[in-house]
Amino acid sequence: MFIVNPISGKESVEDKCRSIGSVLDSSIYDYKVLVTERAGHAAEIAKACSEVGTDIVVAVGGDGTVNEVASGLIGTQTALGIIPCGSGNGLARHLGIPMNHAKAVELLNQCRIESIDYGVVEGHPFFCTCGVGYDAWISHKFAESGKRGVLPYIENAITEFFAYKSEEYSLTVDGRKLEEKAFLMTCANADQWGNNALIAPSASLQDGLLDLCIVKPFTPFEAPVLAAKLMDGRAETSKRVKYMKCQNILIQRSRPGVAHYDGEPCELGSTIHVGIVKSGLKVAVADDRQKI
């Protein structure tokens, strides 16, 4: 089953689906295509597909669509496939799924099925990252703007940068108590936010651990170098960044506010629980894929 989000990316539904009939191997698969009609519809379709024994449900869309489809498949024998059509495509990039639609369909012809971990933040499953702080605030402002694409996101990030204030957090990380003032905190299951912005370059989808990244306050003069390191996987070399591998995180802040999971903004309380579920989702990956 191919579940298509009609509003993700700039392509029409026809453009998104063009490669399916011509590239998918009909000697391996029968298939259907359904187009989502509302928020939450993709998760409903995916769950229904798992209940009738569908082998693979393919999310044709961006990170939000992938999150919905994957959420409908957790704990089942049905695997997630991805044809990436969004601006970030974080899970697809971590898994090595091609950004080219035809090549992503071709991967399904020669795929293998692997089990991966997923995170949970206050009941919301996530597959790449969740977080609080600046990145959550930008996700919130970006959603408010109603715009889509990489450039509007960057514009929001630049506009909000100088106005955003770091917050004080009390953390309990696998039983260890910490006090941190942070510009942002990301709990990473996969290695990136999206667009190959490698916030957690050593993260694995199969180690049963989250990579907690704490970015401490920094001066405007430090910002360009730190931003470059956060984007290209060198953040571990910065004295402003702290990493910990863990399974359970309790975040306490002074008041409720915004957070995000897989880039989707949400309002959460002053106490936030984050955990990891080992091997809870099956995914279709390239047969020659080594690291997951």
N, C-alpha and C positions, 0 to 999 in steps of 0.2 A: 504494500500500500504506500502510495506517495501522497503526503499531506502537504498541500501548497498554500502558503500564505500569500494572498494576492497583492498585498501592499508592501511586502519586504523588498528592498532593493528598488531598482529603476526598471526592471524588466517586466513585461506583461506576463500573464499566466501562460500564454502560448509560448513565449520565449523561454520561460522557466521549464516548460514541459517538452520542448522540441526534441531534446536528446533522448528522452526516455524510450519512445517507441522505436527509434532508429538504432540505438546503442545497446539497450538492455537485451540480454540473451534470452530469447523466447524458449529455448530448449531447457533452460534452468528455471525460469520464473513465469508464472501468470501474474498480472498486476492490474491494479486499479488506481485511479487518481481522484482525490477529493480535494476541494478547495474550501478553506476555512471561511466561516461567515461572521465570527465574533471572537472576542477574547475568551480563551478557555476551550474553544471548540476543538483545537488540535489535541489537547489532552484527552477529551472525551472520545474522539475518534481512535486515538492510539490505544486507550484502555479497551474499547470495544473490539479492536483488532486483536489484541492479545488474548481476549476471552474466546475467540473463535480459532486460535491457533495460527495466526499469520506469522510467517517466518521473520520478515523484516518490515518495519515501518520506517519510511524515509521522510525526514523533515526537510522540506524544500522551502527554505527561508533563512532568517537571521538567528541570532542568539536567543531571542525571545521565543521563536518558533521551536528551536531545538530544545529549549528548556521545557516547553509545554509537552512536546511529544515524548521526550525522555521521562518526564514526570508521570506520564500515563503508562509507561512501560516498566518502571522500577519494580523489582521483585518478580518479574515474569520471565518466560522463556523466549519472548519475542525480542529481537535485536533492533537497536536504533541504527538507521543509516542516515547520512546527511548529504544533501546537495546544497552547499553554502550559497546564500543569496543576500546576506546582510552586509553591514559595514565593518563589523568586527570579526565574526566567524571564529571565536576563540576555541571552542572544542574541536571544530573541524581542523583548524590549523595545528592544534596539539596532536591530533590523531594522524596528521599527514594527508588529509583528504584534499584533493586538488580543488582549487578555486574555479577552474574551468568546469562547466556543467557536464559536458560530454565525458570528460575524464573522470569526474566523480561518479557518473553512472557506470562507466567502464570498470571502475574499482569494484562495484557490486558484483560484477560477473566473475571476479577472481578473488573474492574477499574471504577472510576467515572471521569467526566470531570469537570475541574476547569478552571477559567480564571486567568491569571497571568499578571503582568506588564512586560514591557521590556524597556531597555534603548536605547538611540540613541546618538552616538558620531559622529558628522560631517556627518550625513546621514547614518552611519553604525549601524544597529540594533545590540544590544548585550543582552544577557540573564543572564549571570553570572556577569562578571566584564569587565570594560575597565580601562585603566590607562596610565600614563606616568612615566618616571623615570626608575629605575633599572629593574623592572619586564618587562617593555616594551623592554628595551635593551636586556634582556636575551631572550625574545621571538624572537627578531630579530636575535640574534646570533645563537639561536637554529635552526631557520628556515634555516639560511645560511649553517649550518653544514650538512644538509641533513639527519641527524640521527633522530631516533624515539625512544620513550620510556622514562621511568623515569630516569634511570641512566645517559644517555647522557645529559639530562636536568640539573641534579644535577651537573654534571661535568662542564657544561657551567657556572652555577651559581657560583661555587667556583672559577673557572678560572677568571671570569670577576669581581668578588667582589672587589678586591683590586685596580683595575684600574678605576672603575666607580666613577665619581664625582657627588655629589649632585648639583641640579640646583635651581636657584631663580625663583619663580613663583608669579604672581599677580593673585589673585582669586576674583571672584564675586560669592558668594554663596547665592542664593535667595535674591539678592540685597545687601548683606553684603560684603564689600570689605576687603580683607586680603592680607598680604604679607607673603609668606612662603618660606623658604629654605627647600627643601625636597629631601630625598633619593628616595622616590617613592610616588605616589599618586594613589590610587585605588578608582574608583567609582563602588560600589557594589550593584547589584540588588539581587543576591543570596548571600549566606553566605561564599562562598569560591572561591579560584582560581581553585581548583580541587584537587584530592587526599586527600580530607578532610583537606586541608590547610585553616583553618577558619579565613580568613582575616577580615570578618565582621559577627561575630557570632550572632548578633541580627537582621540581615537583614531578611526582609520578601519579598516574591514575590507578595504580595497582599496589601501592605500598601500605594502604590502610591509614595514611597520615595526611593531615593538612599542613601546608607550609604557611605559617603566620608571618606576615611581613609588616613591620611597624616602621613607618617613615616619621622620624622626629622633626620638630620645627627646624627651619633653616632660613638663612638670610636670602634676600632677593639676589645677591651676588652669587650665591651657591646654586640658585635654581636651574640655570641652563645645563650645567654639568650633571646635576642630580637627575634632572628630567631625562637627559640622554642615557644615563646609566640605568634608569628604571625602564626605559624603552628597549634597550638592546641587551639586557641580561647581565649587566655589570654592577647591579645595585649592591651586591655583597661587598664590593670594594669601597663603598661609601660609609663614613663614620656616622652618617645620619640615618642609616638603615639597620634594623635588627631583624634577624630571622630565627624562627624556632619551628621545629617539626613537632606536631602534637596531634592528639585525637579529640580532645574536648576543650573548648574555650568558653569562658564566661566573661562577658564584657559588661561593665557597669559604667554608666555616664551620668551626668548631673540631671539630664532631662530627656524625655522622648525626642525623637528626631528622625531624620532620613537615614536609610541604609540602602543597600542594593544586593540583589542576587542575580548573577549572570547579566549584570548591567541594567536590570529592571529595578527602578526605584520603588521603595516602599517606606511606610512609616512604621517604626518599631519603638518599643518602650525604652526605658532607661536601663533595663537589664536584658541582655541578649545572649542566648545560648547558641553555640555553634558546635556541630559534631560531624562525624564521618561515618558512613555506612560502607563496610568492606564488600566489594564484589557484588554490588546491588543492581547493576545494570549491564545488559549485554549490548555490545556495539559491533558493527561491521567495520573492519579495518582492512587495509591492503594486506594481501597474503605475505608480502615480504617485509612488512613493518616490524622493526626490531624493538624499539623503545616505545612504550605507551605510558 
